[in-house]
């Protein structure tokens, strides 16, 4: 019986090659798209799940009430880790993490830069980063020990055994390789290439015990039998006990494995994070798969008239409805299997580009039984879902009605087929609208006035001898003509590294906890960055040595401080008095999607880490960079000259939103493509069923245009209904998305109008092709008796 079912199913597919091709194309596209998204979701959900003791690892967080809201952050004082380990018996291990930094490694004549960090010896006991050489007990015994990853070891020493090899770090301290780590997995939040023991930080005097210095991450691992609720209650008062300035601050442990997916907070509670994007992708995958199944249902039911007599005859000779249902679902499963094979080929072709597009490393694990089990489940699920309605619909035909030709016709006023077409295009409307709105939002923010000039502006990190020789480097840079201005800053202009609410000025409300962003710079900061000075002057330490305790503020800060004329006023910050010498126009210092915040610019040029250079626009950029590189090599020969263009770094701020736009674009294209395949097939079949009617109409004088309109109007009505249903859904979803941004567009009515017009135009082109094709057929051929 099964063999007979398969034979009939295969013959039906071959007999209707056109419809079979449309079905397979739609299903395979939907399956490939769904598989891509499932692979991405699996990749995202796997982050940091490989740690064997991950369920007992927590990162220490802080909560603090500010202006009626609860602020949450995960930077902690250096002294907190040892205090926790000493005072809380529930804690088995503790490791501090000094955040990643880039260092220069020297081995003979070889110079390599690598990113790594400083940790406590418990780090490798807590996290599952296995050692290829060395042991957890010994790798951090020596103060000047360094543990490197396999790849970095090979870069440093080639084929030599790295164990015991000596390297110089930052052209200063000598370290010995005591361990080699297996390369870190890609699905890890850690990305270091080397580790240095915390004892080294103590040795150089950077291990302070100040409870107010939140500058590192602290990780703890609880004992297996520890009561988490009890421990959380006990540790909540840690800051209150040790820091008199943190009476309202709450310390709490946050599960490490949740950090990547859920580690965004709002008013002290989990807001979400990456899990929100994953949910959006999941919904889109389901929608695309459902649309592909809907497409199959439509085309299958559209063919029902051709198979109606087959069903009638089968029932007359004794076929039961269950057998017919099995037959049609079997055909559906066969078709979904063929589609799955084609989808697998498409997946292999598209996956590399998909990874590149989303900057991920999703891959297929062919050795995983779950992969093959999931693939089989998807094939069966798709076949059953897509074939269920056609099977039930066809098997319900009454033999007498079928053989008399009086069963329900394809073009009845209401049918499930029409409902499915409406659902398909309603989804297309939502995706088209999302594409348009995301594009408008990105364009608005990208065209926002930045308040500084990012063109021809680069920055470089001050490393090696650059800090000590800064003045000489600056003089030669200006004399070379390669730059028009130079300044030094604490961070790149595209990033904020410091902020505080603990500043004082005359008239400040004691309850004011507004966060003010800090920036530190040397002279000519306004000139170099292109900041507009609205009052007072720029920093100039050459003419005014006292500018080392001077300050610039932006417009928003001046308004917040309540100064009508800010020049000359004193602001107390970091234990010093700073005199305001200038007010600059507001500039975007953090996220371009958010409102401008108050900013102060300290004038202490010694508290800086970067040099910003304004390239001379009258000279070729590569020539300018060549001259600059030669000057840096002259003063700092041991370090390669590395730089970043400010406009490129600023563009990275739009990366997530651009991925959202790409996702919306692809979703819209896939939805439209699959929907149009179905619409094309339905229009073709309807034209075929009405071929004699068209012939009669032509004989009676009907024009090609009128016949095309007649055949197209029913489908266009369905698309209009889709627009009515899709517009409010898309408005609600995109309004929710825009709420994430303080600086955002207002949704205009024309966006929905344009989406509707596009959907109508696409549907009309799809249907009219078949309509015109049917309308130009010679009536002699269409009316000829069989």
Residue, then its C-alpha position, 0 to 999 in steps of 0.5 A: x500500500x505504501x509503495x502504491x501511495x508513493x508511486x501515485x504521489x510521484x506521478x502526480x508531482x511529475x504530471x503537474x511539473x509547473x505547480x510542483x516546481x512552484x511548491x518546491x521553490x516556495x517550501x525550500x526557500x521557507x525551509x532554508x530561511x528557517x534553518x538559517x535562523x534556527x542555526x543563528x538562535x542555537x549559536x546565540x543560546x550556546x554562549x557561555x554554556x560550556x562552563x562545567x560549573x557555570x550554574x554556580x558562577x555569578x558576577x557581582x552587580x550593584x544597585x543604587x537609587x537615583x532620582x526615583x530610578x534604580x541604576x544597575x552596573x557590574x563594575x566593582x572595587x578591587x578590594x571587593x573580591x578578597x573581602x567576599x572570599x574572606x567574609x562569606x563561607x558560601x563562596x568557594x572561589x573568587x576572581x577579579x577581572x581587570x577588563x581587556x587591554x592591549x599590550x605589546x609582546x616582544x620576542x627577539x625582533x618580533x613585535x605583536x600586539x595582543x588583547x588580554x587581562x589580569x586575573x586571580x588564580x581562581x579564574x581557571x578553576x572557575x571557568x572551563x578554559x582547559x590548559x594544553x600545557x601547565x596546570x591550574x595549581x602552578x601557572x600563576x605561582x610566579x608574579x611575572x608569569x603569563x598564560x597564552x592561548x595556542x594560536x597566540x603562542x604559535x604567533x609568538x614562538x612558531x613551532x618552538x615549545x612555548x613553555x618557559x619561553x621569555x617575552x617582554x611586555x610593553x617593552x618593559x617587564x619580562x614574563x615567562x610563559x607558564x601555561x598554554x590555553x586551548x583557544x577560546x570558543x567563539x561562543x564566549x564573552x571572553x576574548x583574551x589571548x593571554x592572562x597575567x596573575x593579579x599578583x603582578x598588579x599588586x607588585x606595580x602598585x595598582x591594586x588599590x583598596x578604595x571602595x569607591x573605585x568601581x573599575x574591575x569585574x568580580x566573579x564568584x563561584x558558590x559552593x555546591x550546597x550553598x543557599x543562594x537566597x540566603x547568600x544574596x540577602x547577606x551580601x546585599x549590605x556589603x557596600x553599606x558596611x565598607x563604604x560610608x558613601x554607599x549607604x543606599x547601594x545594594x550588592x547582589x550576585x547575578x548568574x553569569x550564564x544569563x549575562x549575554x542574553x538578559x544582561x540589560x537592566x531598567x530600573x533595577x530589573x532585567x530588561x532583556x538584551x540579546x534575548x529580545x533579538x532572538x525572540x524577534x528572529x524566532x517569530x520571523x522564522x515561524x512566520x516565514x515557515x507558515x507562509x511557505x506552508x500556506x503557499x503549499x496549501x493554496x496551490x494544493x487546494x487550487x488543484x482540487x478540481x483536477x483531482x476531484x474526479x479521482x477522489x470521487x472514483x476512489x470513493x465509489x470503488x471503496x476508498x475510505x476517507x482515512x486512506x485518502x487523507x494518508x495519500x494526500x499527506x504522503x504526497x505532502x511529506x514527499x514534496x516537503x522531503x524534496x524541498x528539504x533536500x533543495x533547502x539543504x543545498x541552499x543552506x550550504x550556499x548561503x550560510x557563509x554569507x549569512x555569517x558574514x552579514x551578522x558577524x557570527x560563526x553559526x555552523x552545522x554539526x553533522x555529528x549531532x544526532x539532534x541536528x538530524x532529528x530536528x531536520x526529520x522533525x521539520x520535514x514531517x511537521x512541514x509536510x503534515x502542516x502543509x498537507x493537512x488542509x488539502x488532505x481534509x478538503x479533498x477527502x471530504x468531496x462527495x462522490x455524487x457531487x464530484x462526478x456531477x461537477x456540482x462541488x464547491x468551485x475555486x472562485x467562490x466568494x469565500x474560501x479558506x484559500x482566500x483567507x490564506x492569501x490575505x494572511x500571506x500578504x498581511x505578513x508582507x505588509x508588516x515586513x515592508x512597513x518595518x523595512x521602510x521605518x527602520x530605514x527612516x530611523x537610521x537615516x534620521x540618526x545618521x544625518x543628525x548634527x554631531x556637534x563635531x567634525x569627524x571628517x579627516x579626524x583620526x586617533x591613536x593610543x598613547x603607548x610606549x614612550x608617547x606620553x613622555x615625548x608627547x610635546x616633541x611628537x606634537x611639534x613635529x606633527x604640526x611642523x610636517x604639515x600632515x595635520x592642522x591640529x593635535x590634542x590628547x584625550x582620556x578616551x576616543x571622542x566616540x566613547x565615554x569612559x567616565x561619569x559621575x553625579x558627585x559634582x558640586x557647584x554653587x546652587x546645586x540641589x543636594x538631591x540632584x543625582x543627574x549623571x554628568x559625563x566626563x571627558x579629559x583633554x589637552x589644549x586645542x580640544x575644540x579646534x581639533x574636534x571642530x567643537x563650536x565655542x559658544x562662550x569663553x575660549x578653547x583650552x590653551x595650556x601654552x598661553x594659560x598654564x592654569x588651564x590644567x585646572x580649567x573646564x569646558x562644559x556643553x550647553x546641556x551642562x550649562x542649563x542643568x547647572x543653572x548658570x546664566x553666564x557659566x564663565x568663571x564659575x567653579x565646579x568641584x569634582x574628583x577632589x579638585x576645583x575646576x574653573x569654567x573657561x568655555x561653553x561648547x555647543x552640544x555634541x553627540x558623545x555617546x549613543x546617537x539614538x539618545x538625547x544629549x547629556x551634560x558633559x564636562x571637559x577637564x583640562x588636565x592633559x596628563x590624565x589622557x590616553x589618546x591623541x586626536x589628529x586633524x589631517x590636513x585636507x589639502x594633502x593626500x590622506x595616505x601621504x599624511x598618514x605616511x608622515x605621521x607614521x614616520x614621526x611616531x616611529x622616530x619617537x616610539x620605535x618599539x611600537x607599531x603606529x596604529x590609528x582609527x578614523x573617527x568616522x569609521x568608529x562612529x559608524x559602528x554605533x549603527x551596527x545593531x540597527x543596520x543588522x535589524x534593517x538587513x533582517x527586515x529587508x530579507x524577511x520582506x523579500x522572502x515573504x513577498x517572494x514566497x507569496x508571489x510564487x503562490x499567487x502566480x500559481x493560483x492566477x495561472x490555475x484560475x486562468x486555466x479553469x476560465x479559459x473557455x469563459x475567456x474565449x467566449x468573452x473575446x468572441x463577444x468583443x472583450x478586450x485584452x485589458x478588460x479580461x486582464x482586469x477581470x482576472x486580476x480584480x479578485x486577487x487585488x481585493x484580497x491584497x486590499x484586505x491584507x493592507x487593512x489588516x496589516x497596517x495596524x499590526x505593523x504600526x503597533x510593532x514598529x511603535x514599540x521598537x521606536x520606543x527604544x530610542x530617545x531620538x527617533x522619527x514619528x511614523x508618517x501615514x505615507x509609510x503605510x500608503x507606500x507599503x500598500x502601494x508596493x504590495x498592490x503593485x507586486x501582486x498586480x504584476x504577478x497576477x497580470x502576467x498570467x491574466x494577459x497570457x490567458x487573454x491573448x490566447x486565440x479563442x479558436x484554440x480555447x473553444x475547440x471541443x476536446 
